[in-house]
Amino acid sequence: MTEADFLAALRTLPIHPAARGLRDDAARLILAPLVVSTDTLVEGVHFLPDDPPRDVAWKLVATNLSDIAGKGARPEGILLNYPLSDDGWDRAFLEGLGEVLSACGTGLLGGDTVTLPSRAPRILTVTAFGGDTPAPPRGGAGENDALWVTGTIGDAGAGLAIAQGTPGPSALLARYRRPVPRLAEGRVLSRVAHAMMDVSDGLLIDAARMAEASGLAVEIDLAAVPLSAEYRRHSGDDRTARLQAATAGDDYELLFAMPANVRPAVAATRLGRFRRGTGLDLHEDGVAVPLPARLGYLHRLD
Amino acid sequence: MTEADFLAALRTLPIHPAARGLRDDAARLILAPLVVSTDTLVEGVHFLPDDPPRDVAWKLVATNLSDIAGKGARPEGILLNYPLSDDGWDRAFLEGLGEVLSACGTGLLGGDTVTLPSRAPRILTVTAFGGDTPAPPRGGAGENDALWVTGTIGDAGAGLAIAQGTPGPSALLARYRRPVPRLAEGRVLSRVAHAMMDVSDGLLIDAARMAEASGLAVEIDLAAVPLSAEYRRHSGDDRTARLQAATAGDDYELLFAMPANVRPAVAATRLGRFRRGTGLDLHEDGVAVPLPARLGYLHRLD
């Protein structure tokens, strides 16, 4: 697809007013404070070459907006850095881009298009902006705070196996391909959470990171990890299935710390608590569980 | 280089306070208004595989800050999306990154690192933020406004040929490899310019774009195009040399429109004027000059 065609198609999608119709060198944002997050996805590393391009677009934007949700911010807009390729891929990508922007109530602020040498893997970058945010830090948990998580964990990990050929239900595949950032929940929680982040690399590794950033230890009850009905039917709910869910990543749920005597105003599950010390302690109905060798994915910069 | 090593090295460079030591999921910016610009450079397309990595880092950041200069903004910080590769390349890149951040008085806000499949070309993205800006638009030129440009034109184009093997002076090569964004000039000019942009793709094509965005025609005197002493010695100053300079690109000077009776408060050269109509008219000492087939580089957005 040519740059001119791509730009013309972009102009039919939700565009932020600050983008000045994508006709200037820079977007101008007038609100503050702003949170900013950027993610790069690489074909063959973060997505599969035969993943549907509509879903790649969805996931690229949704996962970046998940960082904005983790800051309790309203999504303000995105920048897209895009490698032009064949017409079919580009058009399908644009469809998915329109879908995710509309679904998340946000718009395009600008970007850059490039042409890659032939046979180079696609590399896509999205930078997301969030406004009007109290932005609870990752490292704000206090001693005796409770650890909570929204939604269910492990669905996307099972969905990845399904995308790679394991038979399984489409609901789990959809959790992998079309994650929905917890934007509304993030805004509600940011007013009360001491610490908050999205779960992208795995529940255990992300909880350990929150504890480390807060200068505390965290205890998690494996039996409390919330599993969906589809996940239980597909993978079971024994210790192996729970450990798999808690280390699989790609959940894009919100993990947050709150005073132990407060209940969150959104659907969430209490997983454990923070205490003086360092590291992560795992138990299951009161019995200590040895930590698995791998707590989550390690290929990402947070 | 591993992500952990890369992050540790990044933390020794100028870091923006909003980056929270590169230990959180998002940077938080508290000032407004902000201008934002993003650029992606591809190995083999925008830079040569054997370009020194220190210079690649410099150019990546400097060219993006040039868009911020074009908006008359103070550079606030940058995000970096970086593909980790071999230790030597990464370390040299980091050196250049520190140099350009220090030289431009700005810092790192955050970013993302990825690993590429083997033999994939490097793709680097920088997103730059500018604050405290009146942000003159690209399309704000008025009828009878004069067109001006800072500095000299064509040096970087000659420098590219030198980088590719043509013998020539190192001063021209440096203009190609180490462009200096006109940040101070941009801040002064933004208070009086009706329209402003940086010259990245070529003087003629960028002037034509400013005219088109302003709904006007522009006339340029080829004899007025400012050439450096090094450029004249290397390429001459006849019509061919002047047309080459005016279409070569990579200048990163500021092009701006001002009322005809005002002189800018920075070193700049008056090139022509805007008038009712459309298109670009080129003349040389009063004689019409046919437009060259190629007005500049066309591989870039904006």
Contacts between the chains, C-beta under 8 A, distances in Angstrom:
chain1	res1	chain2	res2	distance
A	3	B	299	8.0
A	3	B	301	6.0
A	7	B	301	7.0
A	20	B	137	7.1
A	23	B	138	7.3
A	23	B	139	7.3
A	23	B	213	6.4
A	23	B	302	7.8
A	24	B	137	6.2
A	24	B	138	5.1
A	24	B	139	7.7
A	24	B	213	7.9
A	24	B	302	7.0
A	25	B	37	6.0
A	25	B	67	4.7
A	25	B	70	5.7
A	25	B	71	7.3
A	25	B	138	6.4
A	25	B	197	5.8
A	25	B	198	7.1
A	25	B	302	5.1
A	26	B	35	4.3
A	26	B	36	6.0
A	26	B	37	4.1
A	26	B	67	5.4
A	26	B	68	7.1
A	26	B	70	7.4
A	26	B	71	5.2
A	26	B	130	7.4
A	26	B	135	7.3
A	27	B	35	6.9
A	27	B	36	4.9
A	27	B	37	7.6
A	28	B	33	5.7
A	28	B	34	7.2
A	28	B	35	5.1
A	28	B	36	7.8
A	28	B	71	7.5
A	28	B	133	7.6
A	28	B	135	5.2
A	29	B	32	6.7
A	29	B	33	6.3
A	29	B	34	4.7
A	29	B	35	7.6
A	29	B	36	6.4
A	30	B	32	5.5
A	30	B	33	4.6
A	31	B	32	5.8
A	32	B	29	6.7
A	32	B	30	5.5
A	32	B	31	5.7
A	32	B	32	3.5
A	32	B	34	7.5
A	33	B	28	5.8
A	33	B	29	6.3
A	33	B	30	4.6
A	34	B	28	7.2
A	34	B	29	4.7
A	34	B	32	7.5
A	34	B	34	6.9
A	35	B	26	4.3
A	35	B	27	6.9
A	35	B	28	5.1
A	35	B	29	7.6
A	36	B	26	6.0
A	36	B	27	4.9
A	36	B	28	7.8
A	36	B	29	6.4
A	36	B	79	6.8
A	36	B	109	6.7
A	36	B	110	7.0
A	36	B	129	7.9
A	37	B	25	6.0
A	37	B	26	4.1
A	37	B	27	7.6
A	37	B	110	7.4
A	38	B	79	4.9
A	38	B	81	6.0
A	38	B	110	6.8
A	38	B	111	6.1
A	38	B	112	5.3
A	38	B	125	7.9
A	38	B	127	6.6
A	39	B	112	5.4
A	40	B	81	4.5
A	40	B	112	4.8
A	40	B	114	4.9
A	40	B	125	7.1
A	41	B	114	7.9
A	42	B	83	7.7
A	42	B	114	5.1
A	42	B	115	7.4
A	42	B	116	6.0
A	42	B	117	7.3
A	42	B	120	7.8
A	44	B	117	4.8
A	45	B	114	6.6
A	45	B	115	6.2
A	45	B	116	7.2
A	45	B	117	6.7
A	46	B	114	7.5
A	67	B	25	4.7
A	67	B	26	5.4
A	68	B	26	7.1
A	70	B	25	5.6
A	70	B	26	7.4
A	71	B	25	7.2
A	71	B	26	5.2
A	71	B	28	7.5
A	79	B	36	6.8
A	79	B	38	4.9
A	79	B	127	6.3
A	81	B	38	6.0
A	81	B	40	4.5
A	81	B	81	7.5
A	81	B	125	4.9
A	83	B	42	7.8
A	83	B	123	7.6
A	109	B	36	6.7
A	110	B	36	6.9
A	110	B	37	7.4
A	110	B	38	6.7
A	111	B	38	6.1
A	111	B	301	7.3
A	112	B	38	5.3
A	112	B	39	5.4
A	112	B	40	4.8
A	112	B	125	7.6
A	112	B	300	7.8
A	112	B	301	5.4
A	113	B	301	5.0
A	114	B	40	4.9
A	114	B	41	7.9
A	114	B	42	5.2
A	114	B	45	6.7
A	114	B	46	7.5
A	114	B	123	7.5
A	114	B	299	7.8
A	115	B	42	7.4
A	115	B	45	6.2
A	115	B	299	6.4
A	116	B	42	6.0
A	116	B	45	7.2
A	116	B	121	7.0
A	116	B	123	7.5
A	117	B	42	7.3
A	117	B	44	4.8
A	117	B	45	6.7
A	117	B	121	5.5
A	120	B	42	7.8
A	120	B	120	5.6
A	120	B	121	5.1
A	120	B	123	7.9
A	121	B	116	7.0
A	121	B	117	5.5
A	121	B	120	5.1
A	123	B	83	7.5
A	123	B	114	7.4
A	123	B	116	7.5
A	123	B	120	7.9
A	123	B	123	4.5
A	125	B	38	7.9
A	125	B	40	7.1
A	125	B	81	4.9
A	125	B	112	7.5
A	125	B	125	4.8
A	127	B	38	6.6
A	127	B	79	6.3
A	127	B	127	5.3
A	129	B	36	7.9
A	130	B	26	7.5
A	133	B	28	7.6
A	135	B	26	7.4
A	135	B	28	5.2
A	137	B	20	7.1
A	137	B	24	6.1
A	138	B	23	7.2
A	138	B	24	5.1
A	138	B	25	6.4
A	139	B	23	7.3
A	139	B	24	7.7
A	197	B	25	5.7
A	198	B	25	7.1
A	213	B	23	6.4
A	213	B	24	7.8
A	299	B	3	7.9
A	299	B	114	7.8
A	299	B	115	6.3
A	300	B	112	7.6
A	301	B	3	5.7
A	301	B	7	6.8
A	301	B	111	7.1
A	301	B	112	5.3
A	301	B	113	4.6
A	302	B	23	7.9
A	302	B	24	7.5
A	302	B	25	5.6
